[in-house]
Structures are given as C-alpha cells and as structure tokens.
C-alpha cells in the first residue's frame, strides 16, 4: 500500500478519499464497526486507510441479514410441522 502526502504547514497529511457505499448498513454492520473500533483497532485502521472499511461493513450487513432471513424461514417451517 502506498500513500501520497500533501504538506500542510509543517505537517504532511495523507491524501485520503472516501467513496460512497453501494449498499445499506444495518444493525449488524454497525455492531461490527463498534467491535472493530473497540477490540480490533489495528484492523479498523488498516481497513480505513485502504478505503475498504465501508465495503467490509456492507458485506457483513448483507451476510448477516441473509443468515437472519434463512433462520427465520427455517423457524417458520419447523413451527408449522409441529
């Protein structure tokens, strides 16, 4: 990974760009964000600096929502057969 820097006064600041997300963050995406910030600070910073954090959070949101939907459908099927 290579970063470009811009001199601002006496300091060099990294040129960071944030891209717009192509999905929606749900409860589980925000829970993952909170977990990364509190317990996995290095991974959080790495994903943030590589502009991969939003993509990661959206992926977690989608996967967890798919799992919840699957579990609910299975629960409904099992309740009907009882």
Secondary structure, DSSP 8 states (H G I E B T S, - for coil): ----EEEETTEEEE-------SS---HHHHHHHHHHHHH-HHHHHHHHHTT-HHHHHHHHHHHHHHHHHHHHHHHHHHHHH-
